Amino acid sequence: LRLIRTFSCIALLLVPSIVSGQTTPQPASGQTPAAAGVSGRHGIGFSAGLLSGLGFAYRRHFANDFGLHIGGVAWGNKTDSFTSLGVEVLRTFSRSDKVRFYGLAGAALFRNDEEFDDFSGCYPVPPPTSGGVSCPVTRRQVSGSLSFGAGIGMEFTPGRHIGVSLEVPVSVLLDLEESERFSRKGIYPIPSIAIIYYF
């Protein structure tokens, strides 16, 4: 929970610096609205990636060539829960009518908390009790990862309102251990994808 609050604070702190100096983009002389890109417009959709987060997504490209992507989902009941939260800062290098090429840097948190029945002390036949302890024993397992890195991406805009992006970040992945401490697992260039509707 502390990590989730930290990620939320980072996202809120990034917004003013990215928005600073932005103006509503106007198409250049002879440029169609589509060629002006999706700068200054809000977008919602879905994303799946090691940095972009898994689940719902919000994205915005600003007129100063910076952009912000926030993705994730939270789900839970009395025994299980899953949280994904990713934040990316985008920097457009070039764009045309249909394609935007950009760099990105970000971080994401994945956490899975589940409760399960442990039958390891109940074999060969699960008795009602084992040594005065109920069998099976209810245990809780926490797993997850924290990743951060940078990379490049391309966003294709086949229509006025639709953006489909493919990103290739190089991410440092830290595994969440049973002690709820992170340990380095490796460095991975895992592609991610997002489908965004701009309005």
C-alpha positions in Angstrom: 0.0 0.0 0.0 2.9 2.4 0.7 4.3 1.7 -2.8 0.9 2.4 -4.4 0.6 5.7 -2.5 4.2 6.6 -3.5 3.4 5.9 -7.2 0.3 8.1 -7.0 2.2 11.0 -5.5 4.9 10.7 -8.3 2.2 10.8 -10.9 0.6 13.9 -9.4 4.0 15.6 -9.2 4.8 14.9 -12.8 1.7 16.4 -14.2 2.4 20.1 -13.5 5.9 20.0 -15.0 4.7 18.2 -18.1 1.7 20.5 -18.6 3.8 23.6 -18.0 3.8 25.8 -21.0 1.3 23.8 -23.0 -1.1 25.5 -25.3 -3.9 24.1 -27.3 -2.4 23.0 -30.6 -3.6 24.5 -33.8 -3.1 22.9 -37.2 -0.4 24.6 -39.2 -1.2 26.3 -42.5 -2.4 23.6 -44.9 -2.3 20.9 -42.3 -5.4 18.8 -41.7 -6.7 18.2 -38.2 -5.6 14.6 -38.4 -2.0 15.8 -39.3 -2.0 18.0 -36.2 -2.0 14.7 -34.2 -3.7 14.1 -30.9 -1.8 16.6 -28.9 -3.8 18.3 -26.2 -6.5 15.7 -26.3 -7.4 13.2 -23.6 -7.4 9.5 -24.3 -8.7 6.4 -22.5 -8.3 2.8 -23.3 -6.4 -0.3 -22.4 -2.7 -1.1 -22.0 -0.5 -4.2 -21.3 3.1 -3.8 -20.5 5.9 -4.1 -18.0 6.1 -0.3 -17.6 2.7 0.9 -18.9 0.7 -1.3 -16.5 -2.0 -3.8 -17.1 -5.6 -2.8 -17.4 -7.3 0.5 -18.1 -5.2 3.4 -19.4 -5.3 7.2 -19.5 -3.0 9.0 -22.0 -2.4 12.6 -23.1 0.0 14.2 -25.5 0.7 17.8 -24.8 1.6 20.6 -27.2 5.2 20.8 -25.8 5.9 17.3 -27.2 5.7 15.7 -23.7 3.0 13.2 -22.8 1.7 11.2 -19.8 0.5 7.6 -19.6 -1.1 6.1 -16.5 -2.4 2.5 -16.6 -3.6 -0.1 -14.2 -6.3 -1.9 -12.4 -7.2 -2.9 -8.9 -9.3 -5.9 -7.9 -10.0 -7.7 -4.7 -12.4 -9.6 -2.4 -12.2 -10.9 1.1 -9.4 -13.3 0.4 -7.6 -12.2 -2.8 -6.5 -9.0 -4.4 -4.5 -7.8 -7.5 -3.1 -4.4 -8.2 -1.3 -3.1 -11.3 -0.2 0.5 -11.6 2.1 2.0 -14.3 3.3 5.5 -15.0 5.1 6.6 -18.1 6.5 10.0 -19.3 6.5 10.3 -23.1 8.6 12.6 -25.3 7.7 12.9 -29.0 10.6 12.9 -31.4 8.6 13.1 -34.6 5.1 12.7 -35.9 3.2 12.6 -39.2 -0.4 12.2 -40.2 -0.5 8.6 -39.0 2.5 7.8 -36.9 4.1 9.3 -33.8 7.6 8.2 -32.7 8.5 8.8 -29.1 10.8 8.0 -26.2 9.5 6.9 -22.8 10.6 6.4 -19.2 8.5 5.0 -16.5 7.9 2.5 -13.7 5.2 0.0 -12.8 4.1 -2.0 -9.8 2.4 -5.4 -9.9 1.1 -7.1 -6.7 -0.9 -10.2 -6.2 -2.2 -11.2 -2.7 -4.0 -14.5 -2.4 -5.2 -16.8 0.4 -5.0 -20.6 0.0 -5.4 -23.8 1.9 -2.1 -25.6 2.7 -2.5 -29.4 2.7 1.2 -30.1 3.1 0.7 -31.4 6.7 -2.4 -33.4 6.0 -1.0 -36.3 3.9 -1.5 -39.2 3.3 -5.1 -38.8 4.6 -6.2 -35.3 5.6 -7.4 -35.8 9.2 -9.9 -33.3 10.9 -7.0 -32.0 13.1 -3.3 -32.5 13.1 -1.5 -31.8 16.3 -4.3 -29.6 17.5 -4.1 -27.4 14.4 -6.9 -27.3 11.9 -6.1 -29.0 8.6 -5.7 -27.6 6.0 -4.0 -24.5 7.2 -5.0 -21.3 5.7 -2.0 -19.3 4.4 -1.5 -16.1 2.6 0.9 -15.6 -0.3 2.1 -12.3 -1.7 3.8 -12.0 -5.0 4.6 -9.2 -7.4 7.2 -7.1 -9.1 8.5 -3.5 -9.4 9.9 -2.5 -12.8 11.4 0.7 -14.1 13.2 1.6 -17.3 13.1 3.5 -20.6 12.6 2.8 -24.3 11.0 3.9 -27.5 7.5 3.6 -29.0 5.4 4.2 -32.0 1.7 5.2 -32.0 -0.3 4.6 -35.1 -3.5 6.7 -35.6 -5.6 5.0 -38.3 -8.5 7.3 -37.5 -9.2 10.7 -35.9 -9.9 9.2 -32.5 -8.0 5.9 -32.4 -4.4 5.4 -31.3 -2.6 2.0 -31.3 0.9 2.1 -29.8 3.7 -0.4 -29.6 6.5 0.2 -27.2 9.8 -1.6 -26.6 11.2 -0.6 -23.2 14.3 -2.0 -21.5 13.1 -2.7 -17.9 14.9 -3.6 -14.7 12.6 -6.1 -12.9 12.6 -6.4 -9.1 10.8 -9.4 -7.6 8.7 -9.1 -4.5 9.7 -11.8 -2.1 7.7 -13.5 0.7 9.3 -11.1 3.1 7.8 -8.3 1.0 11.2 -7.1 0.0 12.4 -6.6 -3.5 15.3 -8.4 -5.1 16.7 -7.9 -8.6 15.5 -10.5 -11.1 16.9 -9.3 -14.4 16.7 -6.8 -17.3 14.1 -7.5 -19.9 13.2 -5.8 -23.3 9.6 -6.9 -23.3 7.2 -5.1 -25.8 4.0 -3.5 -24.6 0.8 -2.4 -26.4 -1.9 0.1 -25.8 -5.2 0.9 -27.6 -6.4 4.4 -26.9 -9.6 6.3 -27.8 -8.9 10.1 -28.0 -11.7 12.7 -27.4 
